[in-house]
Amino acid sequence: MSNDAQAQAGTAEGQGPVEISPDVARQLQEKREELFEEFEIRDKFPPEVLTEARERTEGVHDEIQDEIDERRDLRDLTTWTTDPVDAQDFDDAVSIEENDETYTLWVHIADVSHYVHPGSEMWDEAVKRGNTVYLPAYTIHMLPPTLAETVCSLVPNEDRLAHTVEMEIDKENLSFENIEIYKSVIESDERLTYTQCEARLDDEDLPLHEECNLVFELADQMHQQRKEDGSLVLNPRRDRAHTIIEECMLKANKAVTHELMWNRGVEAMYRVHPQPTPDQWDKALREIMELDGVSIPSASFDDPRKAVNAALENSPPRALNKIQRAVLKVMPRAKYMNDPFGGHHALNFDIYGHFTSPIRRLSDLINHWIVHENDVPEDLIELCDRASDRQKDAETAERLYKQFLEEVHLDPYAVNNRGLRTVDDEGNVVNEKGLPPKQADLRED
């Protein structure tokens, strides 16, 4: 999300949906259907997938009770989620404790692979979809919301099955002293929005004040260390709440792939990001230096990523998007591979992969299965290619849809943050989701 989008998202919580006419609603629907056909995006779930999803949500309480003896019981550990105000499912939660020389950071991820696994209808459908597609005010889910928004959502005050990454992190150099990855049962204490998290950081009388400040203390250090090490930070002005979630998830993803590669030596779905050529970097940096009010300190020129970071931090707000675009134009596309050869250039990580979003990314779901089974699917290479291709198609469809929104005089960022509502000439609401009048919504979302 760009800085402009973040700012607008922050002010959108108190605003209502963007209103459109039935004619515009029909135009948007036609555009979506055109994109779905072009990129083979599956808007509706087959009946057998929905049936399986409903069946897996039955008897949840008894199933969790049966699982407790086989898992680590973390229900007494203070735990909470932090998500956008309009989030429909909560797939990650955090816990933190401070020790004499270390922090203990727990990142709890919904145990989606307990419900969705090879041989199941939902697994096969997830492979076909590859990821959740986020169009402004219209989401095409990878997994049926029937499952994702219930048993796989870490809602407060409910027992939930999780896959926990427990990290012992050295206070001095932030290295891993110990990593444990295991199945658990958790109970989230509270669901925070990003705005609420900011309030908890400031108000010592509010619940989770100390925990939020402790985890931000760690996250801020990890963020600064990443920049010093040469990690590219294209959004330098994120608020504290976003910093917490971003850094904790990056650390957990890094811990999992560290464990898989170095301790187990198994293949996985690694995230590989090639670096631009020197000429491409030179082109981007020249474009950045020509921008009004932008300068790059000479000390940062030893690494183009550090040079970009310095430019972003010292530039006027109006230049941020231009700097970001200059970099993204020369950046090769990241892809999924069955080995981490080449590493992740933008993050400056030798080994990296995805683990923390199994509800919306096939790569994370597959890595959950690999971690638990200590084995890999026979078709892992094909799955890597599939996930890469589907992500590319999703991003292209999103870009084209946003362009169309602008063509019909709608602000994509406003629509993305506030949603859509269809109203007739008299101002009566005819559809709360921005669909054409009387449009049957059979998507179960």
LOGULO-347252 format. One record per residue (C-alpha): x, y, z; residue number from 1; residue in one letter. Coordinates in pm, 1 decimal. Layout:
BEGIN
site px X, py Y, pz Z, k NUM, r A
...
//
This chain:
BEGIN
site px 0.0, py 0.0, pz 0.0, k 1, r M
site px 135.1, py 340.3, pz -93.7, k 2, r S
site px 174.9, py 620.3, pz 156.8, k 3, r N
site px -120.6, py 803.8, pz 1.2, k 4, r D
site px -332.7, py 494.4, pz 32.9, k 5, r A
site px -230.8, py 450.5, pz 396.1, k 6, r Q
site px -322.2, py 808.4, pz 476.0, k 7, r A
site px -659.5, py 773.2, pz 309.5, k 8, r Q
site px -717.9, py 440.6, pz 480.6, k 9, r A
site px -651.4, py 605.1, pz 813.7, k 10, r G
site px -922.4, py 862.9, pz 751.9, k 11, r T
site px -1168.2, py 619.1, pz 598.4, k 12, r A
site px -1283.5, py 448.2, pz 916.9, k 13, r E
site px -1546.0, py 712.5, pz 985.9, k 14, r G
site px -1665.0, py 754.0, pz 626.1, k 15, r Q
site px -1940.9, py 568.2, pz 447.9, k 16, r G
site px -1917.7, py 374.5, pz 121.2, k 17, r P
site px -1865.9, py 551.8, pz -210.2, k 18, r V
site px -2206.2, py 575.3, pz -379.0, k 19, r E
site px -2255.6, py 477.6, pz -744.1, k 20, r I
site px -2551.6, py 462.0, pz -981.9, k 21, r S
site px -2701.0, py 132.8, pz -1107.0, k 22, r P
site px -2554.7, py 206.3, pz -1450.6, k 23, r D
site px -2201.9, py 240.1, pz -1311.5, k 24, r V
site px -2257.0, py -74.4, pz -1102.8, k 25, r A
site px -2339.5, py -264.6, pz -1423.2, k 26, r R
site px -2029.8, py -126.0, pz -1596.4, k 27, r Q
site px -1810.3, py -238.1, pz -1306.9, k 28, r L
site px -1963.9, py -584.7, pz -1311.6, k 29, r Q
site px -1905.4, py -618.2, pz -1685.3, k 30, r E
site px -1542.4, py -511.3, pz -1641.5, k 31, r K
site px -1490.2, py -764.9, pz -1364.2, k 32, r R
site px -1636.8, py -1044.7, pz -1574.7, k 33, r E
site px -1412.0, py -943.7, pz -1864.1, k 34, r E
site px -1105.3, py -957.7, pz -1638.7, k 35, r L
site px -1213.2, py -1288.8, pz -1482.1, k 36, r F
site px -1235.9, py -1445.0, pz -1825.1, k 37, r E
site px -907.1, py -1298.3, pz -1947.2, k 38, r E
site px -707.6, py -1409.4, pz -1641.9, k 39, r F
site px -904.9, py -1726.1, pz -1557.9, k 40, r E
site px -1005.3, py -1592.5, pz -1216.3, k 41, r I
site px -1260.9, py -1817.8, pz -1048.0, k 42, r R
site px -1522.5, py -1590.5, pz -894.1, k 43, r D
site px -1762.1, py -1855.2, pz -760.3, k 44, r K
site px -1678.7, py -2171.2, pz -567.4, k 45, r F
site px -1800.7, py -2509.0, pz -698.4, k 46, r P
site px -2079.0, py -2667.0, pz -487.9, k 47, r P
site px -1857.4, py -2954.4, pz -370.3, k 48, r E
site px -1601.3, py -2706.1, pz -231.8, k 49, r V
site px -1867.9, py -2510.6, pz -43.3, k 50, r L
site px -2015.5, py -2833.9, pz 92.3, k 51, r T
site px -1677.9, py -2949.3, pz 221.4, k 52, r E
site px -1612.5, py -2607.8, pz 378.4, k 53, r A
site px -1945.8, py -2616.5, pz 562.8, k 54, r R
site px -1880.8, py -2970.3, pz 686.2, k 55, r E
site px -1538.4, py -2871.7, pz 822.9, k 56, r R
site px -1697.5, py -2599.6, pz 1036.2, k 57, r T
site px -1926.9, py -2845.7, pz 1214.9, k 58, r E
site px -1841.4, py -2970.6, pz 1561.7, k 59, r G
site px -1553.5, py -2723.9, pz 1593.3, k 60, r V
site px -1555.3, py -2701.3, pz 1971.6, k 61, r H
site px -1534.9, py -3078.4, pz 2017.7, k 62, r D
site px -1264.8, py -3106.5, pz 1751.5, k 63, r E
site px -1048.3, py -2846.1, pz 1923.2, k 64, r I
site px -1093.6, py -3019.7, pz 2257.8, k 65, r Q
site px -978.4, py -3344.9, pz 2098.0, k 66, r D
site px -671.0, py -3166.8, pz 1959.1, k 67, r E
site px -554.3, py -3008.2, pz 2285.5, k 68, r I
site px -364.1, py -3314.2, pz 2408.9, k 69, r D
site px -167.6, py -3328.9, pz 2082.0, k 70, r E
site px -79.2, py -2958.1, pz 2075.7, k 71, r R
site px 84.3, py -2696.5, pz 2294.5, k 72, r R
site px -181.6, py -2521.3, pz 2499.6, k 73, r D
site px -112.4, py -2145.0, pz 2480.5, k 74, r L
site px -455.5, py -2023.0, pz 2583.1, k 75, r R
site px -320.1, py -1852.9, pz 2895.4, k 76, r D
site px -63.7, py -1654.3, pz 2693.8, k 77, r L
site px -162.4, py -1291.4, pz 2631.2, k 78, r T
site px -237.3, py -1280.2, pz 2259.3, k 79, r T
site px -400.5, py -1034.3, pz 2021.2, k 80, r W
site px -459.7, py -961.5, pz 1653.1, k 81, r T
site px -407.5, py -633.2, pz 1465.5, k 82, r T
site px -575.0, py -583.0, pz 1128.0, k 83, r D
site px -740.0, py -319.9, pz 906.8, k 84, r P
site px -1078.9, py -200.9, pz 1027.8, k 85, r V
site px -1256.9, py -382.5, pz 743.0, k 86, r D
site px -1071.3, py -715.0, pz 777.8, k 87, r A
site px -1300.4, py -1014.8, pz 739.0, k 88, r Q
site px -1068.7, py -1279.3, pz 882.1, k 89, r D
site px -784.2, py -1263.4, pz 1131.3, k 90, r F
site px -514.8, py -1515.7, pz 1039.8, k 91, r D
site px -223.8, py -1396.2, pz 1254.4, k 92, r D
site px -178.8, py -1300.5, pz 1619.2, k 93, r A
site px 121.1, py -1209.5, pz 1834.2, k 94, r V
site px 244.4, py -1252.4, pz 2190.7, k 95, r S
site px 557.9, py -1110.5, pz 2352.4, k 96, r I
site px 764.0, py -1142.7, pz 2669.9, k 97, r E
site px 1086.6, py -974.6, pz 2776.2, k 98, r E
site px 1367.9, py -1172.6, pz 2936.9, k 99, r N
site px 1703.7, py -1059.4, pz 3075.5, k 100, r D
site px 1895.1, py -1094.2, pz 2749.9, k 101, r E
site px 1627.5, py -1188.6, pz 2496.8, k 102, r T
site px 1275.0, py -1123.5, pz 2376.8, k 103, r Y
site px 1038.8, py -1414.6, pz 2325.1, k 104, r T
site px 813.4, py -1341.3, pz 2029.2, k 105, r L
site px 529.1, py -1571.8, pz 1935.0, k 106, r W
site px 358.7, py -1536.3, pz 1598.3, k 107, r V
site px 46.4, py -1751.2, pz 1582.7, k 108, r H
site px -93.4, py -1832.8, pz 1238.3, k 109, r I
site px -433.8, py -1990.0, pz 1177.6, k 110, r A
site px -379.3, py -2361.9, pz 1123.3, k 111, r D
site px -545.5, py -2367.1, pz 782.7, k 112, r V
site px -368.4, py -2688.5, pz 676.0, k 113, r S
site px -558.5, py -2874.3, pz 950.7, k 114, r H
site px -872.6, py -2814.7, pz 746.8, k 115, r Y
site px -730.8, py -2777.0, pz 393.1, k 116, r V
site px -483.4, py -3045.3, pz 285.0, k 117, r H
site px -384.2, py -3251.4, pz -19.9, k 118, r P
site px -674.2, py -3470.8, pz -127.4, k 119, r G
site px -940.8, py -3226.1, pz -12.6, k 120, r S
site px -1169.1, py -3031.9, pz -245.4, k 121, r E
site px -1060.4, py -2703.2, pz -89.7, k 122, r M
site px -692.0, py -2781.0, pz -150.2, k 123, r W
site px -754.0, py -2853.8, pz -517.3, k 124, r D
site px -953.4, py -2532.6, pz -551.2, k 125, r E
site px -683.1, py -2331.7, pz -371.0, k 126, r A
site px -423.7, py -2464.0, pz -617.9, k 127, r V
site px -641.7, py -2351.0, pz -906.9, k 128, r K
site px -690.0, py -2004.4, pz -753.7, k 129, r R
site px -336.2, py -1952.8, pz -623.1, k 130, r G
site px -421.8, py -1656.5, pz -403.1, k 131, r N
site px -694.7, py -1418.9, pz -297.0, k 132, r T
site px -752.1, py -1143.3, pz -553.0, k 133, r V
site px -820.0, py -799.7, pz -406.7, k 134, r Y
site px -1002.8, py -567.8, pz -642.0, k 135, r L
site px -1123.5, py -241.5, pz -486.1, k 136, r P
site px -1450.2, py -325.7, pz -302.8, k 137, r A
site px -1457.0, py -676.4, pz -452.1, k 138, r Y
site px -1260.4, py -972.9, pz -317.6, k 139, r T
site px -1219.6, py -1312.3, pz -484.1, k 140, r I
site px -1114.9, py -1546.5, pz -204.1, k 141, r H
site px -871.1, py -1837.1, pz -226.6, k 142, r M
site px -1064.7, py -2026.6, pz 40.6, k 143, r L
site px -1440.0, py -2024.9, pz 104.4, k 144, r P
site px -1527.6, py -1751.8, pz 355.4, k 145, r P
site px -1749.6, py -2014.1, pz 522.2, k 146, r T
site px -1424.9, py -2162.7, pz 654.5, k 147, r L
site px -1182.6, py -1868.4, pz 647.5, k 148, r A
site px -1402.8, py -1631.0, pz 844.9, k 149, r E
site px -1503.3, py -1885.5, pz 1109.4, k 150, r T
site px -1276.1, py -2168.6, pz 1230.4, k 151, r V
site px -966.0, py -2019.9, pz 1061.5, k 152, r C
site px -1019.5, py -1671.2, pz 1201.0, k 153, r S
site px -844.0, py -1597.0, pz 1530.7, k 154, r L
site px -1138.3, py -1413.1, pz 1682.1, k 155, r V
site px -1122.0, py -1301.1, pz 2045.9, k 156, r P
site px -1233.2, py -1523.3, pz 2332.7, k 157, r N
site px -1260.0, py -1839.2, pz 2122.8, k 158, r E
site px -1028.5, py -2140.0, pz 2122.8, k 159, r D
site px -857.3, py -2171.2, pz 1785.3, k 160, r R
site px -609.8, py -2412.1, pz 1627.2, k 161, r L
site px -287.2, py -2237.5, pz 1530.1, k 162, r A
site px 58.6, py -2296.3, pz 1390.3, k 163, r H
site px 292.4, py -2105.6, pz 1621.8, k 164, r T
site px 639.9, py -1973.5, pz 1545.2, k 165, r V
site px 815.3, py -1914.7, pz 1878.9, k 166, r E
site px 1135.2, py -1711.7, pz 1849.5, k 167, r M
site px 1394.6, py -1633.3, pz 2114.7, k 168, r E
site px 1557.4, py -1312.8, pz 1987.6, k 169, r I
site px 1882.9, py -1172.4, pz 2121.6, k 170, r D
site px 1845.2, py -815.7, pz 2252.2, k 171, r K
site px 2185.0, py -706.2, pz 2128.9, k 172, r E
site px 2196.8, py -821.9, pz 1767.6, k 173, r N
site px 1835.6, py -942.0, pz 1716.8, k 174, r L
site px 1957.2, py -1282.6, pz 1599.2, k 175, r S
site px 1765.5, py -1603.8, pz 1665.1, k 176, r F
site px 1876.5, py -1772.7, pz 1986.3, k 177, r E
site px 1614.3, py -2041.7, pz 1933.5, k 178, r N
site px 1329.2, py -2119.7, pz 1693.9, k 179, r I
site px 1040.8, py -2355.6, pz 1759.2, k 180, r E
site px 752.7, py -2418.4, pz 1518.0, k 181, r I
site px 462.4, py -2622.4, pz 1648.7, k 182, r Y
site px 88.9, py -2679.0, pz 1643.2, k 183, r K
site px -95.5, py -2499.2, pz 1923.5, k 184, r S
site px -430.2, py -2399.6, pz 2067.6, k 185, r V
site px -464.1, py -2027.5, pz 2138.1, k 186, r I
site px -727.9, py -1784.4, pz 2259.0, k 187, r E
site px -693.2, py -1426.8, pz 2136.9, k 188, r S
site px -762.6, py -1168.8, pz 2407.1, k 189, r D
site px -858.8, py -888.6, pz 2171.7, k 190, r E
site px -896.7, py -787.0, pz 1808.5, k 191, r R
site px -735.5, py -447.4, pz 1742.7, k 192, r L
site px -757.5, py -228.9, pz 1436.0, k 193, r T
site px -444.5, py -35.7, pz 1341.5, k 194, r Y
site px -601.0, py 280.4, pz 1481.4, k 195, r T
site px -684.1, py 107.2, pz 1809.1, k 196, r Q
site px -329.0, py -26.4, pz 1832.6, k 197, r C
site px -196.6, py 328.3, pz 1803.6, k 198, r E
site px -426.7, py 431.3, pz 2089.2, k 199, r A
site px -303.5, py 141.3, pz 2305.8, k 200, r R
site px 55.5, py 251.0, pz 2250.3, k 201, r L
site px -25.0, py 601.4, pz 2377.2, k 202, r D
site px -268.2, py 539.0, pz 2664.7, k 203, r D
site px -115.6, py 358.9, pz 2962.3, k 204, r E
site px -460.2, py 303.3, pz 3113.8, k 205, r D
site px -582.6, py 90.3, pz 2822.1, k 206, r L
site px -546.1, py -289.7, pz 2807.0, k 207, r P
site px -245.0, py -426.8, pz 2617.5, k 208, r L
site px -59.9, py -93.3, pz 2656.3, k 209, r H
site px 256.6, py -256.2, pz 2793.7, k 210, r E
site px 245.1, py -546.7, pz 2548.5, k 211, r E
site px 196.1, py -319.2, pz 2246.3, k 212, r C
site px 484.1, py -97.2, pz 2353.5, k 213, r N
site px 711.1, py -394.6, pz 2415.3, k 214, r L
site px 642.8, py -546.4, pz 2074.7, k 215, r V
site px 687.6, py -206.9, pz 1907.7, k 216, r F
site px 1021.0, py -165.0, pz 2087.6, k 217, r E
site px 1133.7, py -491.0, pz 1927.9, k 218, r L
site px 972.0, py -422.0, pz 1588.8, k 219, r A
site px 1128.8, py -78.4, pz 1563.8, k 220, r D
site px 1474.1, py -222.0, pz 1632.1, k 221, r Q
site px 1419.1, py -492.8, pz 1369.5, k 222, r M
site px 1304.8, py -229.4, pz 1120.4, k 223, r H
site px 1612.3, py -12.5, pz 1180.3, k 224, r Q
site px 1841.6, py -313.2, pz 1154.0, k 225, r Q
site px 1687.0, py -417.0, pz 822.7, k 226, r R
site px 1748.7, py -71.1, pz 678.0, k 227, r K
site px 2107.4, py -65.9, pz 802.0, k 228, r E
site px 2164.3, py -408.1, pz 647.6, k 229, r D
site px 2038.7, py -283.6, pz 310.9, k 230, r G
site px 1675.7, py -394.1, pz 305.8, k 231, r S
site px 1472.6, py -177.6, pz 68.3, k 232, r L
site px 1194.8, py 8.9, pz 254.1, k 233, r V
site px 960.1, py 163.0, pz -1.4, k 234, r L
site px 707.6, py 275.7, pz 261.9, k 235, r N
site px 927.6, py 464.8, pz 511.2, k 236, r P
site px 648.6, py 650.9, pz 689.4, k 237, r R
site px 435.8, py 365.8, pz 814.6, k 238, r R
site px 270.6, py 415.0, pz 1151.9, k 239, r D
site px 374.9, py 214.0, pz 1454.9, k 240, r R
site px 92.5, py -40.5, pz 1424.1, k 241, r A
site px 186.8, py -129.5, pz 1066.7, k 242, r H
site px 552.5, py -150.2, pz 1168.1, k 243, r T
site px 468.5, py -402.0, pz 1440.6, k 244, r I
site px 280.2, py -636.2, pz 1210.2, k 245, r I
site px 516.0, py -603.2, pz 914.5, k 246, r E
site px 832.4, py -670.1, pz 1116.3, k 247, r E
site px 685.6, py -952.4, pz 1323.4, k 248, r C
site px 558.1, py -1129.5, pz 1011.6, k 249, r M
site px 889.5, py -1081.2, pz 829.9, k 250, r L
site px 1074.2, py -1225.4, pz 1129.9, k 251, r K
site px 841.2, py -1525.7, pz 1148.6, k 252, r A
site px 867.8, py -1594.3, pz 775.5, k 253, r N
site px 1245.3, py -1571.9, pz 800.1, k 254, r K
site px 1248.5, py -1805.2, pz 1101.4, k 255, r A
site px 1043.4, py -2071.0, pz 923.4, k 256, r V
site px 1253.5, py -2072.9, pz 607.8, k 257, r T
site px 1572.6, py -2064.3, pz 819.1, k 258, r H
site px 1447.7, py -2376.6, pz 996.1, k 259, r E
site px 1348.1, py -2552.2, pz 673.1, k 260, r L
site px 1671.2, py -2478.6, pz 486.2, k 261, r M
site px 1942.4, py -2501.2, pz 750.7, k 262, r W
site px 1801.0, py -2733.0, pz 1016.5, k 263, r N
site px 1592.0, py -2968.8, pz 803.3, k 264, r R
site px 1743.8, py -2929.2, pz 457.8, k 265, r G
site px 1408.5, py -2974.3, pz 284.4, k 266, r V
site px 1267.3, py -2810.3, pz -20.3, k 267, r E
site px 991.6, py -2556.6, pz 34.0, k 268, r A
site px 817.7, py -2278.5, pz -152.1, k 269, r M
site px 1084.1, py -2010.8, pz -117.1, k 270, r Y
site px 1039.3, py -1650.4, pz -228.8, k 271, r R
site px 1320.6, py -1548.3, pz -463.8, k 272, r V
site px 1368.7, py -1189.8, pz -579.0, k 273, r H
site px 1639.3, py -1126.0, pz -841.2, k 274, r P
site px 1828.7, py -797.0, pz -837.3, k 275, r Q
site px 1822.2, py -537.5, pz -1113.8, k 276, r P
site px 2130.9, py -502.6, pz -1334.7, k 277, r T
site px 2374.9, py -220.4, pz -1250.4, k 278, r P
site px 2246.9, py -29.3, pz -1555.0, k 279, r D
site px 1887.7, py -62.9, pz -1436.0, k 280, r Q
site px 1980.5, py 64.1, pz -1091.4, k 281, r W
site px 2169.2, py 356.8, pz -1246.7, k 282, r D
site px 1862.5, py 445.3, pz -1452.1, k 283, r K
site px 1637.7, py 442.4, pz -1145.2, k 284, r A
site px 1877.5, py 648.1, pz -932.5, k 285, r L
site px 1924.7, py 909.1, pz -1208.1, k 286, r R
site px 1546.3, py 942.4, pz -1237.4, k 287, r E
site px 1517.9, py 985.8, pz -859.5, k 288, r I
site px 1792.7, py 1249.0, pz -840.1, k 289, r M
site px 1621.0, py 1454.9, pz -1109.6, k 290, r E
site px 1308.2, py 1492.3, pz -896.2, k 291, r L
site px 1248.5, py 1832.2, pz -740.8, k 292, r D
site px 1349.7, py 1849.7, pz -374.7, k 293, r G
site px 1506.4, py 1502.7, pz -369.4, k 294, r V
site px 1869.1, py 1433.8, pz -282.8, k 295, r S
site px 2070.3, py 1123.2, pz -203.1, k 296, r I
site px 2351.3, py 1145.0, pz 54.2, k 297, r P
site px 2681.8, py 1037.0, pz -98.7, k 298, r S
site px 2745.7, py 796.5, pz 190.2, k 299, r A
site px 2454.9, py 576.9, pz 81.3, k 300, r S
site px 2570.2, py 519.5, pz -276.8, k 301, r F
site px 2758.4, py 200.2, pz -187.0, k 302, r D
site px 2424.2, py 14.8, pz -205.6, k 303, r D
site px 2139.0, py 126.9, pz -437.0, k 304, r P
site px 1882.3, py 3.3, pz -184.1, k 305, r R
site px 2030.0, py 227.4, pz 85.9, k 306, r K
site px 2036.1, py 514.9, pz -162.1, k 307, r A
site px 1664.5, py 470.3, pz -231.6, k 308, r V
site px 1589.2, py 447.4, pz 140.3, k 309, r N
site px 1775.7, py 772.8, pz 201.2, k 310, r A
site px 1594.4, py 945.4, pz -85.5, k 311, r A
site px 1255.4, py 834.8, pz 47.4, k 312, r L
site px 1330.0, py 947.3, pz 401.3, k 313, r E
site px 1458.4, py 1289.9, pz 296.1, k 314, r N
site px 1211.4, py 1369.8, pz 18.7, k 315, r S
site px 897.8, py 1585.0, pz 30.1, k 316, r P
site px 573.9, py 1381.3, pz 49.8, k 317, r P
site px 480.2, py 1472.1, pz -310.5, k 318, r R
site px 786.7, py 1284.8, pz -436.7, k 319, r A
site px 727.8, py 954.2, pz -257.6, k 320, r L
site px 514.6, py 787.8, pz -524.8, k 321, r N
site px 749.9, py 903.3, pz -801.5, k 322, r K
site px 1048.3, py 750.9, pz -621.6, k 323, r I
site px 857.7, py 428.1, pz -565.2, k 324, r Q
site px 758.3, py 408.2, pz -932.2, k 325, r R
site px 1116.5, py 469.2, pz -1047.0, k 326, r A
site px 1233.0, py 172.6, pz -839.9, k 327, r V
site px 946.1, py -60.3, pz -928.3, k 328, r L
site px 1002.2, py -0.7, pz -1301.3, k 329, r K
site px 1347.2, py -163.4, pz -1284.4, k 330, r V
site px 1272.8, py -428.5, pz -1021.0, k 331, r M
site px 1242.5, py -784.7, pz -1153.2, k 332, r P
site px 934.7, py -973.3, pz -1040.7, k 333, r R
site px 976.4, py -1195.2, pz -734.8, k 334, r A
site px 882.1, py -1559.8, pz -785.1, k 335, r K
site px 835.0, py -1882.4, pz -593.1, k 336, r Y
site px 1100.7, py -2152.5, pz -627.3, k 337, r M
site px 1171.9, py -2486.0, pz -459.2, k 338, r N
site px 1513.5, py -2365.8, pz -343.9, k 339, r D
site px 1620.2, py -2022.2, pz -215.9, k 340, r P
site px 1908.8, py -1975.4, pz -460.6, k 341, r F
site px 1965.2, py -1603.7, pz -516.9, k 342, r G
site px 1780.9, py -1491.5, pz -204.6, k 343, r G
site px 1545.1, py -1198.4, pz -179.0, k 344, r H
site px 1719.3, py -887.3, pz -313.3, k 345, r H
site px 1470.4, py -621.2, pz -198.3, k 346, r A
site px 1465.3, py -753.6, pz 159.3, k 347, r L
site px 1836.3, py -842.4, pz 146.4, k 348, r N
site px 1760.2, py -1185.6, pz 293.4, k 349, r F
site px 1966.5, py -1487.4, pz 183.7, k 350, r D
site px 1665.2, py -1712.0, pz 245.1, k 351, r I
site px 1302.1, py -1609.7, pz 256.0, k 352, r Y
site px 957.6, py -1758.6, pz 211.4, k 353, r G
site px 594.8, py -1703.4, pz 306.0, k 354, r H
site px 421.4, py -1863.4, pz 604.7, k 355, r F
site px 202.8, py -1603.8, pz 775.7, k 356, r T
site px -96.0, py -1576.4, pz 537.1, k 357, r S
site px -226.7, py -1926.3, pz 454.6, k 358, r P
site px -584.1, py -1799.1, pz 411.3, k 359, r I
site px -492.3, py -1582.1, pz 113.0, k 360, r R
site px -172.6, py -1730.6, pz -38.4, k 361, r R
site px -112.3, py -2080.9, pz -172.8, k 362, r L
site px 259.3, py -2053.3, pz -93.3, k 363, r S
site px 194.5, py -2011.8, pz 279.8, k 364, r D
site px -57.8, py -2296.4, pz 287.4, k 365, r L
site px 190.9, py -2530.9, pz 119.5, k 366, r I
site px 471.1, py -2427.3, pz 355.6, k 367, r N
site px 243.6, py -2500.0, pz 654.0, k 368, r H
site px 191.9, py -2850.9, pz 518.7, k 369, r W
site px 566.6, py -2898.1, pz 457.1, k 370, r I
site px 659.9, py -2779.9, pz 807.9, k 371, r V
site px 413.6, py -3017.8, pz 972.5, k 372, r H
site px 470.3, py -3321.3, pz 748.7, k 373, r E
site px 845.9, py -3260.5, pz 702.7, k 374, r N
site px 786.2, py -3365.8, pz 345.6, k 375, r D
site px 711.9, py -3189.1, pz 17.9, k 376, r V
site px 435.0, py -3236.9, pz -239.8, k 377, r P
site px 553.6, py -3436.6, pz -541.8, k 378, r E
site px 451.3, py -3151.7, pz -771.0, k 379, r D
site px 624.6, py -2875.8, pz -571.4, k 380, r L
site px 797.5, py -2721.7, pz -874.5, k 381, r I
site px 468.4, py -2702.0, pz -1063.4, k 382, r E
site px 302.6, py -2551.0, pz -754.8, k 383, r L
site px 576.0, py -2285.1, pz -734.8, k 384, r C
site px 517.9, py -2192.8, pz -1099.1, k 385, r D
site px 143.1, py -2192.1, pz -1045.6, k 386, r R
site px 162.1, py -1959.9, pz -743.5, k 387, r A
site px 395.8, py -1721.3, pz -929.1, k 388, r S
site px 172.7, py -1707.8, pz -1236.6, k 389, r D
site px -148.4, py -1659.5, pz -1038.9, k 390, r R
site px 5.9, py -1375.9, pz -838.6, k 391, r Q
site px 114.9, py -1201.4, pz -1158.3, k 392, r K
site px -234.7, py -1239.5, pz -1306.4, k 393, r D
site px -398.6, py -1109.1, pz -988.1, k 394, r A
site px -175.2, py -800.3, pz -979.8, k 395, r E
site px -239.1, py -728.4, pz -1348.0, k 396, r T
site px -615.8, py -765.7, pz -1304.5, k 397, r A
site px -607.7, py -531.9, pz -1003.9, k 398, r E
site px -411.6, py -269.7, pz -1198.9, k 399, r R
site px -649.1, py -284.3, pz -1497.5, k 400, r L
site px -955.5, py -267.3, pz -1273.0, k 401, r Y
site px -820.5, py 39.9, pz -1093.5, k 402, r K
site px -759.4, py 204.2, pz -1431.1, k 403, r Q
site px -1120.8, py 134.1, pz -1525.9, k 404, r F
site px -1244.0, py 285.9, pz -1199.0, k 405, r L
site px -1063.7, py 606.0, pz -1294.0, k 406, r E
site px -1221.1, py 593.9, pz -1641.3, k 407, r E
site px -1567.6, py 599.1, pz -1481.8, k 408, r V
site px -1454.9, py 882.7, pz -1250.8, k 409, r H
site px -1409.7, py 681.5, pz -931.0, k 410, r L
site px -1110.1, py 713.0, pz -696.7, k 411, r D
site px -962.4, py 360.6, pz -659.7, k 412, r P
site px -815.8, py 441.0, pz -317.4, k 413, r Y
site px -1146.3, py 574.0, pz -183.3, k 414, r A
site px -1330.1, py 270.9, pz -320.6, k 415, r V
site px -1067.8, py 35.0, pz -179.3, k 416, r N
site px -1085.4, py 186.0, pz 168.5, k 417, r N
site px -1456.4, py 264.5, pz 195.6, k 418, r R
site px -1631.0, py 16.3, pz -30.5, k 419, r G
site px -1917.2, py 77.0, pz -273.0, k 420, r L
site px -2293.3, py 118.4, pz -240.7, k 421, r R
site px -2541.7, py 135.0, pz -527.0, k 422, r T
site px -2813.3, py 403.4, pz -500.5, k 423, r V
site px -3094.1, py 499.2, pz -739.1, k 424, r D
site px -3190.8, py 846.6, pz -863.4, k 425, r D
site px -3390.4, py 911.8, pz -546.5, k 426, r E
site px -3096.7, py 824.5, pz -324.4, k 427, r G
site px -3238.5, py 487.8, pz -214.4, k 428, r N
site px -2983.2, py 213.4, pz -150.9, k 429, r V
site px -3048.0, py -71.1, pz -394.1, k 430, r V
site px -2735.9, py -278.6, pz -315.6, k 431, r N
site px -2503.3, py -252.8, pz -16.7, k 432, r E
site px -2207.5, py -409.8, pz -204.5, k 433, r K
site px -2202.9, py -187.7, pz -511.5, k 434, r G
site px -2360.3, py -453.5, pz -732.4, k 435, r L
site px -2633.9, py -386.8, pz -990.3, k 436, r P
site px -2994.0, py -389.2, pz -860.2, k 437, r P
site px -3136.0, py -734.3, pz -788.1, k 438, r K
site px -2799.8, py -891.9, pz -860.2, k 439, r Q
site px -2802.5, py -1229.9, pz -688.1, k 440, r A
site px -2484.0, py -1265.8, pz -485.7, k 441, r D
site px -2411.0, py -1639.2, pz -490.1, k 442, r L
site px -2041.5, py -1609.7, pz -404.7, k 443, r R
site px -2088.0, py -1684.1, pz -32.7, k 444, r E
site px -1869.9, py -1400.6, pz 82.8, k 445, r D
//
